[in-house]
Amino acid sequence: MNILIFNCGSSSLKYRLISIPEEKEILSGEAQRIGPKTSEPARIIHRYNDKEEKITAEMKDHKNAFEKILNIINNSNVPEPDIFGHRLVHGGDFFRKPVIVNKEVINELMLTKSLAPIHNPPAIELIEACSLICPKVPQILVFDTAFHSTIPEYASYYTIPKKIQDQLKIKKYGFHGTSHFYVIKEASKYLDIQLKNLNAVSCHIGSGGASLCAVKNGKSIDNTMGFSPLQGLIMSTRCGDIDPAIVLKLLTMNNCKVNDIDKLLNKKSGVLGLSGKSADIRDSLPAKNINFEQLNSVLQTYIWRIKKYLGSYITISWPINTIIFTDTIGEEVPYIRKLICENMEFFGVKLDDELNENIKTFPMDISSIKSKVKILVIKTNEELEIARNCYSVLKGKRS
Amino acid sequence: MKSMIFYPKKLTIEYHYLDNNNLIYINMISTKNYRKKTNNLYSILDQIFEYHKKNKIETVFDNILIHSIYSGKEFNTSIVKINNFILRKLKKMLYDSPIQINLILELIKACQKKFNKKPIYIIFETAFFNYLPVYESSYALDVNLKNNISLTRTGYNGLFHEQAMDLVDNESSKSNVKLISICLNKNPEITGVINKKPIFVTSGSTPMEGLPGERRSGRLDPGIIIKICQEYKWGPEKINDLLLNESGIFGLVNKNISLKDLYEKNDKSRDYELAKKIFEYQILLECGAAAGVMNGVDYIVFSGLYYYLGKLISKHIFKNSLFHNNNLKIKYLSKKLDEIIIEKLNNRFN
């Protein structure tokens, strides 16, 4: 069975054709600059047979992008997709597990638009385009927030009036759930610990967004992101935790222009805000490894925030089996892993510097033999996780 | 030694008359009224102390102490004697904390006039936090904004934390003692202290951030404020009121109750139980965070108005936790703010 996975961004559309249950990637690609014209032309980067092709194509919306992608796939001499699998960043309280698309699902999905105004509307547009253009291909939706639906009430509530929380559907939803769940399952296999017995902290540290997830008995019990992806760690351009009074001050200073503040906190803060130069934390790394006190303040502040949350999440998931590093920074920057794990012996965490510097394969255990907690580096694969989810939904339906 | 301590707040000035540590008399001035009627704090003080005289309420004192939350970066010690140099420094702080500092300056002026030659001291809460490391005190916001608004994290219960630190320091022979100090006031606060220096604090650039309080929200996803603005079309003032006066425990149980009530009223309703769980969970998270950046903890000290609730809370949250070990000592500091202030004054004389 071939599943075409879509990962829809506000102006991009990533795709990957995966054959299941073999878990073999057939092709992949990304449509970029969808929507209004930008300084560079819209294009599709298509990867097939170890080759990468750049195709310029006008794509006014996600429906348009889907048509172009489908054409490219049809010309690639590969079997047609049997299923479309979609990644949805937000399922609100409506979706706690993957679902097959039908009219009712679409109606409920419409109600989640305001919860993820950047991501969900184009994803819905794409789902509708798929139904229209390929009505016979079933579609399955996998939600990032679903993995976090197990976060207990006391951790998902905010301390503002309940009435407002209920009216505006405010609660901690958590994000990056598909990635966290994928690496948790991989860790469970690697450590030979049943998922239901696994306690862990999963560190999804991307070059853009980042979140930590506390896992108890294989289930998410907390996530650093909250109602929105703004809360928590310092990210490339998102501020993470800030004093709510600062948001109010900024609103006053900007004559209550909410959209400007939204943009400021989402697009101009984080590492970019701190450094004033670059949104990529890798640009703040020193030329050689130095100790924490000697680091520049951007990197110090970035690491400090992660260490605070790591301490919190080890505490609530205690006793823990493993800390997992994943996504671009988590997988590729050993120095950041080192800084995070340094001086964590109280929690039984000790890194092996040599193993950390020489990752040869994924998953890799980089903990010292003295460490009571395993430190793993696992390459995330959200698309594969979505494909697996799609497959089990269909299998469940058939059996 | 007899002292008069003034606690200037947003709408009131509370004053406590003490004979050493014994509280003899307590009263309150409404600043709202004085501003409306006379705009002269001196005449209010005059009227009050005439009334005391008439009614034979003894308020003869040796010194005056004025409690200030905010110290700015100007003052690094928690107690200073007022003189012209200090007044000039205080005036410099007007820009950062106009309402509070203005009231303090007015109060000093009135006290100088009314109680001629009595020594006046000012006690700062935030001075304790002046050496918080930059990586703890910074927010990840546009560097250019820092020129326009105060964007530095600080703590607001420095006097309690300092006492907790002294308590541990007297007891432990270990150098580099790691302390988690939990101040259970109306707006609770946790700080992590290592080697007598705070390196972690839950409050933010204002007391709005941090642990949930009796009526304040505490930590919040910034996206929630944006959502409220967009959906309800509320302005910053209304949201400020929501987050400072209608949130926290009050927002969860929809009743005006104190932290003490929450724990001692024995109300088993779902709202009360959930509010307790939320509060305790936030404390556990912050203790974990403090331990995370200090690489452990030797002491946990509960202090503040509701220090005694620490026994129950620690029983709930530390049981079977990482903190449940023989090396950790949990202490309770029963001193009131008045006592701490008088002790500070005495230490200064010694």
Interface residues (C-beta under 8 A of the other chain):
Chain A: E153 Y154 A155 Y157 Y158 T159 I160 P161 K162 I164 L168 I170 K172 D222 G226 F227 S228 P229 L230 Q231 I234 C239 G240 D241 I242 D243 P244 A245 I246 V247 L248 K249 L250 L251 T252 M253 C256 V258 I261 D262 L264 L265 K268 S269 G270 V271 G273 L274 S275 G276 S297 Q300 T301 Y302 I303 W304 R305 K307 K308 Y309 L310 G311 S312 Y313 I314 T315 I316 W318 P319 N343 M344 E345 F346 F347
Chain B: P133 V134 Y135 E136 S138 Y139 A140 L141 D142 V143 N144 L145 N148 I149 L151 R153 F200 G204 S205 T206 M208 E209 P212 S217 G218 R219 L220 D221 P222 G223 I224 I225 I226 K227 I228 C229 Q230 E231 G235 P236 I239 N240 L242 L243 E246 S247 G248 I249 G251 L252 N254 D271 L274 K277 I278 Y281 L284 L285 E286 C287 G288 A289 A290 A291 G292 V293 N295 G296 V297 S321 L322 F323
